[in-house]
Amino acid sequence: MGSMLASFNIEKAIGPDGRPIIPSGRYTTTITSHVEPFKCAITPRSERVKEMILSSDNEAI
């Protein structure tokens, strides 16, 4: 998990109107409560990370 956070920017997704989509912050009501799915934008923090992802074996991802 730490490698993912160090390698990628995780930000709010942008809607069709060009404005950020604000996550609802709602949680499930199951026995193991967790946040409901939401849209986000995940982008590489650097060109080096982008090249590493593009050159990797798809099965490793």
C-alpha distance matrix in Angstrom:
0.0 3.8 5.4 5.2 6.4 8.7 10.0 10.8 13.0 12.6 16.1 18.9 20.5 24.1 26.9 30.1 31.9 29.6 28.2 24.7 24.0 23.3 21.1 23.4 21.2 22.7 21.3 22.5 25.3 24.4 24.1 20.3 20.1 17.2 17.4 19.4 18.2 18.7 18.9 16.8 16.8 13.9 15.3 14.6 15.0 17.6 20.1 18.7 15.3 17.5 19.8 17.2 16.0 19.7 20.8 18.4 19.7 19.0 18.5 15.5 13.7
3.8 0.0 3.8 5.4 5.1 6.1 8.6 10.2 12.3 12.8 16.3 19.5 21.5 24.9 28.0 31.2 32.7 30.0 28.7 25.2 25.0 24.2 22.5 25.0 22.7 24.7 23.7 25.2 28.0 27.3 27.0 23.2 22.8 19.9 19.8 22.1 20.9 20.8 20.8 18.2 17.7 14.7 15.4 14.1 13.6 16.0 18.8 17.3 14.3 17.1 19.3 16.9 16.5 20.2 21.2 19.2 21.1 20.9 20.8 17.5 15.8
5.4 3.8 0.0 3.8 5.5 5.0 6.0 8.5 11.6 12.8 16.5 19.9 21.4 24.6 27.8 30.7 32.4 29.6 28.7 25.5 25.5 25.3 23.8 26.6 24.8 26.8 25.9 27.3 30.3 29.6 29.5 25.7 25.3 22.2 21.9 23.7 21.9 21.7 21.0 18.2 17.1 13.6 13.6 11.6 11.5 13.3 15.7 13.9 10.9 13.8 15.7 13.1 12.9 16.7 17.5 15.7 17.8 17.9 18.2 14.7 13.2
5.2 5.4 3.8 0.0 3.8 5.4 5.1 6.0 8.9 9.5 13.3 16.5 17.8 21.0 24.1 27.0 28.9 26.3 25.4 22.1 22.0 22.0 20.5 23.4 21.9 23.9 23.2 24.7 27.9 27.3 27.7 23.9 23.2 19.9 19.1 20.6 18.5 18.1 17.3 14.5 13.4 10.0 10.6 9.5 10.1 12.6 15.0 14.0 10.4 12.5 15.1 13.0 11.8 15.4 17.0 15.2 17.2 16.6 17.1 14.2 11.8
6.4 5.1 5.5 3.8 0.0 3.8 5.6 5.6 7.2 7.9 11.4 14.8 16.8 20.0 23.3 26.4 27.8 25.0 23.8 20.4 20.6 20.2 19.0 21.9 20.2 22.7 22.3 24.3 27.4 27.4 27.7 24.0 22.8 19.5 18.4 20.2 18.5 17.6 17.0 13.9 13.0 10.1 10.7 9.9 9.4 12.5 15.6 15.1 12.0 14.2 17.1 15.5 14.6 18.1 19.9 18.5 20.8 20.1 20.8 17.9 15.5
8.7 6.1 5.0 5.4 3.8 0.0 3.8 6.0 8.1 10.3 13.6 17.3 19.2 22.0 25.5 28.4 29.7 26.6 25.6 22.5 23.2 23.0 22.2 25.3 23.7 26.3 26.1 28.1 31.2 31.1 31.3 27.6 26.5 23.2 22.2 23.9 22.2 21.1 20.1 16.7 15.1 12.0 11.3 9.4 7.9 10.3 13.5 12.5 10.0 12.9 15.4 13.9 14.0 17.4 18.8 17.9 20.6 20.6 21.6 18.4 16.3
10.0 8.6 6.0 5.1 5.6 3.8 0.0 3.8 7.1 9.7 13.1 16.7 17.9 20.6 24.0 26.6 28.2 25.1 24.7 21.8 22.6 23.0 22.3 25.6 24.6 27.1 27.0 28.7 32.1 31.9 32.4 28.7 27.7 24.2 22.9 24.1 21.8 20.6 19.0 15.6 13.4 9.9 8.6 6.0 5.6 7.6 10.4 9.5 6.5 9.1 11.8 10.5 10.3 13.7 15.3 14.7 17.5 17.5 19.0 16.0 13.8
10.8 10.2 8.5 6.0 5.6 6.0 3.8 0.0 3.8 6.2 9.5 13.1 14.1 16.8 20.2 22.9 24.5 21.5 21.0 18.1 18.8 19.4 18.9 22.4 21.7 24.2 24.5 26.4 29.9 30.0 30.9 27.3 25.9 22.3 20.5 21.4 18.9 17.3 15.5 12.0 9.7 6.3 5.4 4.4 4.9 8.2 10.9 11.3 8.2 9.4 12.8 12.2 11.1 14.0 16.4 15.9 18.5 17.8 19.4 17.0 14.1
13.0 12.3 11.6 8.9 7.2 8.1 7.1 3.8 0.0 3.8 6.2 10.0 11.5 14.0 17.6 20.5 21.6 18.5 17.7 14.8 15.9 16.4 16.4 20.0 19.5 22.4 23.2 25.5 29.0 29.6 30.8 27.3 25.5 21.7 19.5 20.3 18.0 15.8 13.8 10.1 7.8 5.6 5.3 6.2 5.8 9.5 12.5 13.8 11.2 11.8 15.5 15.5 14.3 16.7 19.5 19.3 21.9 20.8 22.6 20.4 17.3
12.6 12.8 12.8 9.5 7.9 10.3 9.7 6.2 3.8 0.0 3.8 7.2 9.0 12.1 15.5 18.7 19.9 17.3 16.0 12.7 13.0 13.3 12.8 16.4 15.9 18.7 19.5 21.8 25.4 26.1 27.5 24.1 22.1 18.3 15.9 16.6 14.3 12.1 10.4 6.8 5.8 4.7 6.8 9.0 9.5 13.2 15.9 17.1 14.1 14.4 18.1 17.9 16.0 18.4 21.4 20.8 22.9 21.2 22.7 20.8 17.4
16.1 16.3 16.5 13.3 11.4 13.6 13.1 9.5 6.2 3.8 0.0 3.8 6.3 9.1 12.5 15.8 16.6 13.9 12.4 9.0 9.8 10.2 10.7 14.4 14.5 17.7 19.2 21.8 25.4 26.6 28.4 25.3 22.7 19.0 16.0 16.4 14.2 11.2 9.2 5.7 5.2 6.5 8.4 11.3 11.6 15.1 17.8 19.6 17.0 16.7 20.6 20.9 18.9 20.9 24.1 23.8 25.8 24.0 25.6 24.1 20.5
18.9 19.5 19.9 16.5 14.8 17.3 16.7 13.1 10.0 7.2 3.8 0.0 3.8 6.5 9.4 13.0 13.7 11.5 9.5 5.8 6.0 6.7 7.8 11.6 12.5 15.6 17.7 20.3 23.8 25.5 27.6 24.9 22.0 18.5 15.0 14.7 12.7 9.2 7.1 4.7 5.9 8.8 11.1 14.5 15.2 18.5 20.8 22.9 20.3 19.6 23.4 23.9 21.6 23.2 26.7 26.3 28.1 25.8 27.4 26.3 22.6
20.5 21.5 21.4 17.8 16.8 19.2 17.9 14.1 11.5 9.0 6.3 3.8 0.0 3.8 6.5 9.9 11.3 9.5 8.5 5.7 5.5 8.1 9.1 12.7 14.4 16.9 19.0 21.1 24.8 26.3 28.7 26.1 23.4 19.9 16.4 15.3 12.6 9.0 5.7 4.3 4.8 8.6 10.9 14.6 16.1 19.0 20.7 23.0 20.4 19.1 22.7 23.5 20.9 22.0 25.6 25.5 27.0 24.4 26.3 25.7 21.9
24.1 24.9 24.6 21.0 20.0 22.0 20.6 16.8 14.0 12.1 9.1 6.5 3.8 0.0 3.8 6.8 7.8 5.7 5.5 4.4 5.7 9.1 11.3 14.6 16.8 19.3 21.8 24.0 27.5 29.3 31.9 29.5 26.7 23.2 19.7 18.3 15.7 12.0 8.8 8.0 7.8 11.5 12.9 16.6 17.8 20.4 21.8 24.5 22.4 20.7 24.2 25.5 23.0 23.6 27.3 27.7 29.3 26.8 28.9 28.5 24.8
26.9 28.0 27.8 24.1 23.3 25.5 24.0 20.2 17.6 15.5 12.5 9.4 6.5 3.8 0.0 3.8 5.3 5.3 5.5 6.0 5.8 9.6 11.7 14.3 17.2 19.2 21.9 23.8 27.2 29.2 32.1 30.1 27.1 23.9 20.3 18.3 15.9 12.4 9.6 10.2 10.8 14.6 16.2 20.0 21.5 24.0 25.2 27.9 25.7 23.7 27.2 28.5 25.7 26.1 29.9 30.1 31.4 28.6 30.7 30.6 26.9
30.1 31.2 30.7 27.0 26.4 28.4 26.6 22.9 20.5 18.7 15.8 13.0 9.9 6.8 3.8 0.0 3.8 5.4 7.5 9.3 9.5 13.2 15.4 17.6 20.8 22.4 25.2 26.8 30.2 32.0 35.2 33.2 30.4 27.3 23.7 21.4 18.9 15.6 12.7 13.5 13.6 17.2 18.4 22.1 23.8 25.8 26.5 29.5 27.5 25.2 28.3 30.0 27.2 27.1 30.9 31.4 32.6 29.8 32.1 32.4 28.7
31.9 32.7 32.4 28.9 27.8 29.7 28.2 24.5 21.6 19.9 16.6 13.7 11.3 7.8 5.3 3.8 0.0 3.8 5.6 8.7 9.7 13.0 15.9 18.0 21.2 23.1 26.2 28.2 31.4 33.6 36.7 34.9 31.8 28.8 25.1 23.1 20.9 17.4 14.9 15.4 15.5 19.2 20.2 23.8 25.0 27.1 28.0 31.2 29.4 27.3 30.5 32.3 29.8 29.8 33.6 34.2 35.7 33.0 35.3 35.4 31.7
29.6 30.0 29.6 26.3 25.0 26.6 25.1 21.5 18.5 17.3 13.9 11.5 9.5 5.7 5.3 5.4 3.8 0.0 3.8 6.8 9.1 12.4 15.5 18.1 20.9 23.3 26.3 28.5 31.9 34.0 36.8 34.6 31.6 28.3 24.6 23.1 20.8 17.1 14.2 13.7 13.2 16.7 17.3 20.7 21.6 23.7 24.7 27.9 26.3 24.3 27.6 29.5 27.2 27.3 31.1 31.9 33.7 31.3 33.8 33.5 29.8
28.2 28.7 28.7 25.4 23.8 25.6 24.7 21.0 17.7 16.0 12.4 9.5 8.5 5.5 5.5 7.5 5.6 3.8 0.0 3.8 6.5 9.2 12.6 15.2 17.8 20.5 23.6 26.1 29.4 31.7 34.4 32.3 29.1 25.9 22.1 20.9 19.1 15.3 13.0 12.6 12.8 16.4 17.5 20.9 21.5 24.1 25.6 28.6 26.8 25.2 28.8 30.3 28.0 28.6 32.4 32.9 34.6 32.2 34.4 33.9 30.1
24.7 25.2 25.5 22.1 20.4 22.5 21.8 18.1 14.8 12.7 9.0 5.8 5.7 4.4 6.0 9.3 8.7 6.8 3.8 0.0 3.8 6.2 9.4 12.4 14.6 17.5 20.4 23.1 26.4 28.6 31.2 28.8 25.7 22.4 18.7 17.8 16.0 12.2 10.1 9.3 10.1 13.6 15.2 18.7 19.2 22.2 24.1 26.8 24.6 23.4 27.1 28.2 25.9 26.9 30.6 30.7 32.5 30.1 32.0 31.2 27.5
24.0 25.0 25.5 22.0 20.6 23.2 22.6 18.8 15.9 13.0 9.8 6.0 5.5 5.7 5.8 9.5 9.7 9.1 6.5 3.8 0.0 3.8 6.4 9.2 11.8 14.3 17.2 19.7 23.0 25.2 28.0 25.8 22.6 19.5 15.8 14.4 12.8 9.1 7.5 8.1 10.1 13.8 16.2 19.8 20.8 23.9 25.9 28.2 25.7 24.5 28.2 28.9 26.2 27.4 31.1 30.8 32.1 29.4 31.0 30.5 26.7
23.3 24.2 25.3 22.0 20.2 23.0 23.0 19.4 16.4 13.3 10.2 6.7 8.1 9.1 9.6 13.2 13.0 12.4 9.2 6.2 3.8 0.0 3.8 6.4 8.6 11.5 14.7 17.5 20.7 23.2 25.7 23.7 20.3 17.3 13.6 12.8 12.1 8.8 8.7 9.3 11.9 15.1 17.8 21.2 21.8 25.2 27.6 29.6 26.9 26.2 30.0 30.4 27.8 29.5 32.9 32.4 33.7 31.1 32.4 31.5 27.8
21.1 22.5 23.8 20.5 19.0 22.2 22.3 18.9 16.4 12.8 10.7 7.8 9.1 11.3 11.7 15.4 15.9 15.5 12.6 9.4 6.4 3.8 0.0 3.8 5.6 8.2 11.0 13.8 17.1 19.4 22.0 19.9 16.5 13.6 9.8 9.1 8.7 5.9 7.3 8.5 12.0 14.7 17.9 21.2 22.1 25.6 28.0 29.7 26.6 26.2 29.9 29.8 27.1 28.9 32.2 31.3 32.3 29.6 30.4 29.6 26.0
23.4 25.0 26.6 23.4 21.9 25.3 25.6 22.4 20.0 16.4 14.4 11.6 12.7 14.6 14.3 17.6 18.0 18.1 15.2 12.4 9.2 6.4 3.8 0.0 3.8 5.4 8.9 11.7 14.6 17.3 20.1 18.6 15.0 12.7 9.1 8.2 9.3 7.7 10.2 12.1 15.7 18.2 21.6 24.8 25.7 29.3 31.7 33.3 30.1 29.8 33.4 33.2 30.4 32.3 35.5 34.3 35.2 32.3 32.9 32.2 28.6
21.2 22.7 24.8 21.9 20.2 23.7 24.6 21.7 19.5 15.9 14.5 12.5 14.4 16.8 17.2 20.8 21.2 20.9 17.8 14.6 11.8 8.6 5.6 3.8 0.0 3.8 6.6 10.1 12.9 15.5 17.7 15.9 12.3 10.0 6.7 7.4 9.4 8.7 11.6 12.9 16.4 18.4 21.8 24.7 25.3 29.0 31.7 32.9 29.6 29.7 33.4 32.7 30.1 32.4 35.4 34.0 34.8 32.2 32.4 31.4 28.0
22.7 24.7 26.8 23.9 22.7 26.3 27.1 24.2 22.4 18.7 17.7 15.6 16.9 19.3 19.2 22.4 23.1 23.3 20.5 17.5 14.3 11.5 8.2 5.4 3.8 0.0 3.8 6.9 9.4 12.3 14.9 13.7 10.0 8.6 5.9 5.9 9.0 9.6 13.1 15.1 18.9 20.7 24.3 27.2 28.2 31.8 34.4 35.4 32.0 32.0 35.5 34.7 31.9 34.1 37.1 35.4 35.8 33.0 32.9 32.2 28.9
21.3 23.7 25.9 23.2 22.3 26.1 27.0 24.5 23.2 19.5 19.2 17.7 19.0 21.8 21.9 25.2 26.2 26.3 23.6 20.4 17.2 14.7 11.0 8.9 6.6 3.8 0.0 3.8 6.5 8.9 11.3 9.9 6.3 5.3 4.2 5.2 9.0 10.9 14.6 16.5 20.2 21.5 25.2 27.7 28.8 32.4 35.0 35.6 32.1 32.3 35.6 34.4 31.6 34.1 36.7 34.7 34.9 32.1 31.6 30.8 27.8
22.5 25.2 27.3 24.7 24.3 28.1 28.7 26.4 25.5 21.8 21.8 20.3 21.1 24.0 23.8 26.8 28.2 28.5 26.1 23.1 19.7 17.5 13.8 11.7 10.1 6.9 3.8 0.0 3.8 5.6 8.7 8.1 5.2 5.6 6.2 5.9 9.5 12.4 16.1 18.4 22.0 23.2 26.9 29.5 30.9 34.4 36.7 37.2 33.5 33.6 36.8 35.4 32.4 34.7 37.3 35.0 34.8 31.9 31.1 30.6 27.8
25.3 28.0 30.3 27.9 27.4 31.2 32.1 29.9 29.0 25.4 25.4 23.8 24.8 27.5 27.2 30.2 31.4 31.9 29.4 26.4 23.0 20.7 17.1 14.6 12.9 9.4 6.5 3.8 0.0 3.8 6.8 7.8 5.7 8.1 9.6 9.7 13.3 16.1 19.9 22.2 25.8 26.9 30.6 33.1 34.4 38.0 40.3 40.7 37.0 37.2 40.4 38.8 35.9 38.3 40.7 38.3 37.9 35.0 34.0 33.5 31.0
24.4 27.3 29.6 27.3 27.4 31.1 31.9 30.0 29.6 26.1 26.6 25.5 26.3 29.3 29.2 32.0 33.6 34.0 31.7 28.6 25.2 23.2 19.4 17.3 15.5 12.3 8.9 5.6 3.8 0.0 3.8 5.4 5.3 8.2 10.7 11.0 14.1 17.4 21.1 23.2 26.7 27.3 31.0 33.2 34.7 38.1 40.4 40.4 36.7 37.0 39.9 38.1 35.1 37.6 39.8 37.1 36.5 33.6 32.2 31.8 29.5
24.1 27.0 29.5 27.7 27.7 31.3 32.4 30.9 30.8 27.5 28.4 27.6 28.7 31.9 32.1 35.2 36.7 36.8 34.4 31.2 28.0 25.7 22.0 20.1 17.7 14.9 11.3 8.7 6.8 3.8 0.0 3.8 5.9 9.4 12.7 13.8 16.7 20.1 23.7 25.4 28.7 28.9 32.6 34.4 35.7 39.1 41.5 41.2 37.4 38.1 40.9 38.8 36.1 38.7 40.6 37.7 37.1 34.5 32.8 32.2 30.2
20.3 23.2 25.7 23.9 24.0 27.6 28.7 27.3 27.3 24.1 25.3 24.9 26.1 29.5 30.1 33.2 34.9 34.6 32.3 28.8 25.8 23.7 19.9 18.6 15.9 13.7 9.9 8.1 7.8 5.4 3.8 0.0 3.8 6.5 10.2 11.9 14.5 17.8 21.2 22.6 25.7 25.7 29.2 30.9 32.1 35.5 37.9 37.5 33.8 34.6 37.4 35.2 32.6 35.4 37.3 34.4 34.0 31.5 29.9 29.0 27.0
20.1 22.8 25.3 23.2 22.8 26.5 27.7 25.9 25.5 22.1 22.7 22.0 23.4 26.7 27.1 30.4 31.8 31.6 29.1 25.7 22.6 20.3 16.5 15.0 12.3 10.0 6.3 5.2 5.7 5.3 5.9 3.8 0.0 3.8 7.1 9.1 12.2 15.1 18.7 20.2 23.5 23.9 27.5 29.5 30.6 34.1 36.6 36.6 32.9 33.6 36.6 34.8 32.1 34.9 37.0 34.5 34.3 31.8 30.6 29.6 27.2
17.2 19.9 22.2 19.9 19.5 23.2 24.2 22.3 21.7 18.3 19.0 18.5 19.9 23.2 23.9 27.3 28.8 28.3 25.9 22.4 19.5 17.3 13.6 12.7 10.0 8.6 5.3 5.6 8.1 8.2 9.4 6.5 3.8 0.0 3.8 6.4 9.1 11.8 15.3 16.5 19.8 20.1 23.7 25.8 26.9 30.4 32.9 33.1 29.4 30.0 33.1 31.4 28.7 31.4 33.7 31.3 31.4 28.8 27.9 26.9 24.2
17.4 19.8 21.9 19.1 18.4 22.2 22.9 20.5 19.5 15.9 16.0 15.0 16.4 19.7 20.3 23.7 25.1 24.6 22.1 18.7 15.8 13.6 9.8 9.1 6.7 5.9 4.2 6.2 9.6 10.7 12.7 10.2 7.1 3.8 0.0 3.8 6.5 8.4 12.0 13.3 16.8 17.7 21.4 23.8 24.9 28.5 31.0 31.6 28.0 28.3 31.6 30.3 27.5 30.1 32.7 30.6 31.0 28.3 27.9 26.9 23.9
19.4 22.1 23.7 20.6 20.2 23.9 24.1 21.4 20.3 16.6 16.4 14.7 15.3 18.3 18.3 21.4 23.1 23.1 20.9 17.8 14.4 12.8 9.1 8.2 7.4 5.9 5.2 5.9 9.7 11.0 13.8 11.9 9.1 6.4 3.8 0.0 3.8 6.4 10.2 12.5 16.2 17.6 21.4 24.2 25.7 29.2 31.4 32.2 28.6 28.4 31.7 30.6 27.5 29.7 32.5 30.6 30.7 27.7 27.4 27.0 23.8
18.2 20.9 21.9 18.5 18.5 22.2 21.8 18.9 18.0 14.3 14.2 12.7 12.6 15.7 15.9 18.9 20.9 20.8 19.1 16.0 12.8 12.1 8.7 9.3 9.4 9.0 9.0 9.5 13.3 14.1 16.7 14.5 12.2 9.1 6.5 3.8 0.0 3.8 7.1 9.6 13.1 14.5 18.3 21.2 23.2 26.5 28.4 29.3 25.7 25.2 28.4 27.6 24.3 26.3 29.2 27.4 27.5 24.4 24.5 24.2 20.9
18.7 20.8 21.7 18.1 17.6 21.1 20.6 17.3 15.8 12.1 11.2 9.2 9.0 12.0 12.4 15.6 17.4 17.1 15.3 12.2 9.1 8.8 5.9 7.7 8.7 9.6 10.9 12.4 16.1 17.4 20.1 17.8 15.1 11.8 8.4 6.4 3.8 0.0 3.8 6.5 10.3 12.4 16.1 19.3 21.1 24.4 26.4 27.7 24.3 23.6 27.1 26.7 23.5 25.3 28.5 27.2 27.7 24.7 25.4 24.9 21.3
18.9 20.8 21.0 17.3 17.0 20.1 19.0 15.5 13.8 10.4 9.2 7.1 5.7 8.8 9.6 12.7 14.9 14.2 13.0 10.1 7.5 8.7 7.3 10.2 11.6 13.1 14.6 16.1 19.9 21.1 23.7 21.2 18.7 15.3 12.0 10.2 7.1 3.8 0.0 3.8 7.1 9.8 13.3 16.8 18.8 21.9 23.6 25.2 22.0 20.9 24.4 24.4 21.3 22.7 26.1 25.2 26.0 23.0 24.2 23.9 20.1
16.8 18.2 18.2 14.5 13.9 16.7 15.6 12.0 10.1 6.8 5.7 4.7 4.3 8.0 10.2 13.5 15.4 13.7 12.6 9.3 8.1 9.3 8.5 12.1 12.9 15.1 16.5 18.4 22.2 23.2 25.4 22.6 20.2 16.5 13.3 12.5 9.6 6.5 3.8 0.0 3.8 6.5 9.9 13.4 15.1 18.3 20.2 21.9 18.8 17.9 21.5 21.7 18.8 20.5 23.9 23.2 24.5 21.9 23.3 22.5 18.7
16.8 17.7 17.1 13.4 13.0 15.1 13.4 9.7 7.8 5.8 5.2 5.9 4.8 7.8 10.8 13.6 15.5 13.2 12.8 10.1 10.1 11.9 12.0 15.7 16.4 18.9 20.2 22.0 25.8 26.7 28.7 25.7 23.5 19.8 16.8 16.2 13.1 10.3 7.1 3.8 0.0 3.8 6.4 10.1 12.0 15.0 16.7 18.6 15.8 14.6 18.3 18.8 16.1 17.5 21.1 20.8 22.5 20.2 22.2 21.2 17.5
13.9 14.7 13.6 10.0 10.1 12.0 9.9 6.3 5.6 4.7 6.5 8.8 8.6 11.5 14.6 17.2 19.2 16.7 16.4 13.6 13.8 15.1 14.7 18.2 18.4 20.7 21.5 23.2 26.9 27.3 28.9 25.7 23.9 20.1 17.7 17.6 14.5 12.4 9.8 6.5 3.8 0.0 3.8 7.0 9.3 12.2 14.0 15.4 12.3 11.5 15.2 15.3 12.8 14.7 18.0 17.5 19.4 17.5 19.4 18.1 14.5
15.3 15.4 13.6 10.6 10.7 11.3 8.6 5.4 5.3 6.8 8.4 11.1 10.9 12.9 16.2 18.4 20.2 17.3 17.5 15.2 16.2 17.8 17.9 21.6 21.8 24.3 25.2 26.9 30.6 31.0 32.6 29.2 27.5 23.7 21.4 21.4 18.3 16.1 13.3 9.9 6.4 3.8 0.0 3.8 6.4 8.8 10.4 12.2 9.6 8.5 12.3 13.0 11.0 12.6 16.0 16.2 18.7 17.3 19.7 18.2 14.9
14.6 14.1 11.6 9.5 9.9 9.4 6.0 4.4 6.2 9.0 11.3 14.5 14.6 16.6 20.0 22.1 23.8 20.7 20.9 18.7 19.8 21.2 21.2 24.8 24.7 27.2 27.7 29.5 33.1 33.2 34.4 30.9 29.5 25.8 23.8 24.2 21.2 19.3 16.8 13.4 10.1 7.0 3.8 0.0 3.8 5.5 7.3 8.5 5.9 5.6 9.4 9.9 8.9 10.9 13.7 14.1 17.1 16.5 18.9 16.9 14.1
15.0 13.6 11.5 10.1 9.4 7.9 5.6 4.9 5.8 9.5 11.6 15.2 16.1 17.8 21.5 23.8 25.0 21.6 21.5 19.2 20.8 21.8 22.1 25.7 25.3 28.2 28.8 30.9 34.4 34.7 35.7 32.1 30.6 26.9 24.9 25.7 23.2 21.1 18.8 15.1 12.0 9.3 6.4 3.8 0.0 3.8 7.2 8.5 6.8 8.0 11.2 11.7 11.7 13.9 16.2 16.8 20.0 19.8 22.1 19.7 17.1
17.6 16.0 13.3 12.6 12.5 10.3 7.6 8.2 9.5 13.2 15.1 18.5 19.0 20.4 24.0 25.8 27.1 23.7 24.1 22.2 23.9 25.2 25.6 29.3 29.0 31.8 32.4 34.4 38.0 38.1 39.1 35.5 34.1 30.4 28.5 29.2 26.5 24.4 21.9 18.3 15.0 12.2 8.8 5.5 3.8 0.0 3.8 5.3 5.3 6.4 8.8 10.0 11.0 12.6 14.5 15.7 19.3 19.7 22.2 19.9 17.8
20.1 18.8 15.7 15.0 15.6 13.5 10.4 10.9 12.5 15.9 17.8 20.8 20.7 21.8 25.2 26.5 28.0 24.7 25.6 24.1 25.9 27.6 28.0 31.7 31.7 34.4 35.0 36.7 40.3 40.4 41.5 37.9 36.6 32.9 31.0 31.4 28.4 26.4 23.6 20.2 16.7 14.0 10.4 7.3 7.2 3.8 0.0 3.8 5.5 5.0 6.2 8.6 9.9 10.5 12.2 14.2 17.8 18.5 21.5 19.5 17.7
18.7 17.3 13.9 14.0 15.1 12.5 9.5 11.3 13.8 17.1 19.6 22.9 23.0 24.5 27.9 29.5 31.2 27.9 28.6 26.8 28.2 29.6 29.7 33.3 32.9 35.4 35.6 37.2 40.7 40.4 41.2 37.5 36.6 33.1 31.6 32.2 29.3 27.7 25.2 21.9 18.6 15.4 12.2 8.5 8.5 5.3 3.8 0.0 3.8 5.4 5.2 6.2 8.7 10.0 10.6 12.3 16.0 17.3 19.9 17.5 16.3
15.3 14.3 10.9 10.4 12.0 10.0 6.5 8.2 11.2 14.1 17.0 20.3 20.4 22.4 25.7 27.5 29.4 26.3 26.8 24.6 25.7 26.9 26.6 30.1 29.6 32.0 32.1 33.5 37.0 36.7 37.4 33.8 32.9 29.4 28.0 28.6 25.7 24.3 22.0 18.8 15.8 12.3 9.6 5.9 6.8 5.3 5.5 3.8 0.0 3.8 5.5 5.0 6.3 8.7 10.0 10.6 14.2 14.9 17.3 14.8 13.1
17.5 17.1 13.8 12.5 14.2 12.9 9.1 9.4 11.8 14.4 16.7 19.6 19.1 20.7 23.7 25.2 27.3 24.3 25.2 23.4 24.5 26.2 26.2 29.8 29.7 32.0 32.3 33.6 37.2 37.0 38.1 34.6 33.6 30.0 28.3 28.4 25.2 23.6 20.9 17.9 14.6 11.5 8.5 5.6 8.0 6.4 5.0 5.4 3.8 0.0 3.8 5.5 5.2 6.2 8.6 10.1 13.5 13.7 16.7 14.9 12.9
19.8 19.3 15.7 15.1 17.1 15.4 11.8 12.8 15.5 18.1 20.6 23.4 22.7 24.2 27.2 28.3 30.5 27.6 28.8 27.1 28.2 30.0 29.9 33.4 33.4 35.5 35.6 36.8 40.4 39.9 40.9 37.4 36.6 33.1 31.6 31.7 28.4 27.1 24.4 21.5 18.3 15.2 12.3 9.4 11.2 8.8 6.2 5.2 5.5 3.8 0.0 3.8 5.5 5.1 6.0 8.5 12.1 13.2 16.3 14.7 13.6
17.2 16.9 13.1 13.0 15.5 13.9 10.5 12.2 15.5 17.9 20.9 23.9 23.5 25.5 28.5 30.0 32.3 29.5 30.3 28.2 28.9 30.4 29.8 33.2 32.7 34.7 34.4 35.4 38.8 38.1 38.8 35.2 34.8 31.4 30.3 30.6 27.6 26.7 24.4 21.7 18.8 15.3 13.0 9.9 11.7 10.0 8.6 6.2 5.0 5.5 3.8 0.0 3.8 5.6 5.3 6.1 9.9 11.4 13.9 11.7 11.0
16.0 16.5 12.9 11.8 14.6 14.0 10.3 11.1 14.3 16.0 18.9 21.6 20.9 23.0 25.7 27.2 29.8 27.2 28.0 25.9 26.2 27.8 27.1 30.4 30.1 31.9 31.6 32.4 35.9 35.1 36.1 32.6 32.1 28.7 27.5 27.5 24.3 23.5 21.3 18.8 16.1 12.8 11.0 8.9 11.7 11.0 9.9 8.7 6.3 5.2 5.5 3.8 0.0 3.8 5.5 5.3 8.4 8.8 11.5 9.8 8.2
19.7 20.2 16.7 15.4 18.1 17.4 13.7 14.0 16.7 18.4 20.9 23.2 22.0 23.6 26.1 27.1 29.8 27.3 28.6 26.9 27.4 29.5 28.9 32.3 32.4 34.1 34.1 34.7 38.3 37.6 38.7 35.4 34.9 31.4 30.1 29.7 26.3 25.3 22.7 20.5 17.5 14.7 12.6 10.9 13.9 12.6 10.5 10.0 8.7 6.2 5.1 5.6 3.8 0.0 3.8 5.7 8.4 8.7 12.2 11.5 10.2
20.8 21.2 17.5 17.0 19.9 18.8 15.3 16.4 19.5 21.4 24.1 26.7 25.6 27.3 29.9 30.9 33.6 31.1 32.4 30.6 31.1 32.9 32.2 35.5 35.4 37.1 36.7 37.3 40.7 39.8 40.6 37.3 37.0 33.7 32.7 32.5 29.2 28.5 26.1 23.9 21.1 18.0 16.0 13.7 16.2 14.5 12.2 10.6 10.0 8.6 6.0 5.3 5.5 3.8 0.0 3.8 6.8 8.7 11.8 10.9 10.9
18.4 19.2 15.7 15.2 18.5 17.9 14.7 15.9 19.3 20.8 23.8 26.3 25.5 27.7 30.1 31.4 34.2 31.9 32.9 30.7 30.8 32.4 31.3 34.3 34.0 35.4 34.7 35.0 38.3 37.1 37.7 34.4 34.5 31.3 30.6 30.6 27.4 27.2 25.2 23.2 20.8 17.5 16.2 14.1 16.8 15.7 14.2 12.3 10.6 10.1 8.5 6.1 5.3 5.7 3.8 0.0 3.8 6.1 8.5 7.1 7.7
19.7 21.1 17.8 17.2 20.8 20.6 17.5 18.5 21.9 22.9 25.8 28.1 27.0 29.3 31.4 32.6 35.7 33.7 34.6 32.5 32.1 33.7 32.3 35.2 34.8 35.8 34.9 34.8 37.9 36.5 37.1 34.0 34.3 31.4 31.0 30.7 27.5 27.7 26.0 24.5 22.5 19.4 18.7 17.1 20.0 19.3 17.8 16.0 14.2 13.5 12.1 9.9 8.4 8.4 6.8 3.8 0.0 3.8 5.5 5.5 7.1
19.0 20.9 17.9 16.6 20.1 20.6 17.5 17.8 20.8 21.2 24.0 25.8 24.4 26.8 28.6 29.8 33.0 31.3 32.2 30.1 29.4 31.1 29.6 32.3 32.2 33.0 32.1 31.9 35.0 33.6 34.5 31.5 31.8 28.8 28.3 27.7 24.4 24.7 23.0 21.9 20.2 17.5 17.3 16.5 19.8 19.7 18.5 17.3 14.9 13.7 13.2 11.4 8.8 8.7 8.7 6.1 3.8 0.0 3.8 5.4 5.4
18.5 20.8 18.2 17.1 20.8 21.6 19.0 19.4 22.6 22.7 25.6 27.4 26.3 28.9 30.7 32.1 35.3 33.8 34.4 32.0 31.0 32.4 30.4 32.9 32.4 32.9 31.6 31.1 34.0 32.2 32.8 29.9 30.6 27.9 27.9 27.4 24.5 25.4 24.2 23.3 22.2 19.4 19.7 18.9 22.1 22.2 21.5 19.9 17.3 16.7 16.3 13.9 11.5 12.2 11.8 8.5 5.5 3.8 0.0 3.8 5.4
15.5 17.5 14.7 14.2 17.9 18.4 16.0 17.0 20.4 20.8 24.1 26.3 25.7 28.5 30.6 32.4 35.4 33.5 33.9 31.2 30.5 31.5 29.6 32.2 31.4 32.2 30.8 30.6 33.5 31.8 32.2 29.0 29.6 26.9 26.9 27.0 24.2 24.9 23.9 22.5 21.2 18.1 18.2 16.9 19.7 19.9 19.5 17.5 14.8 14.9 14.7 11.7 9.8 11.5 10.9 7.1 5.5 5.4 3.8 0.0 3.8
13.7 15.8 13.2 11.8 15.5 16.3 13.8 14.1 17.3 17.4 20.5 22.6 21.9 24.8 26.9 28.7 31.7 29.8 30.1 27.5 26.7 27.8 26.0 28.6 28.0 28.9 27.8 27.8 31.0 29.5 30.2 27.0 27.2 24.2 23.9 23.8 20.9 21.3 20.1 18.7 17.5 14.5 14.9 14.1 17.1 17.8 17.7 16.3 13.1 12.9 13.6 11.0 8.2 10.2 10.9 7.7 7.1 5.4 5.4 3.8 0.0
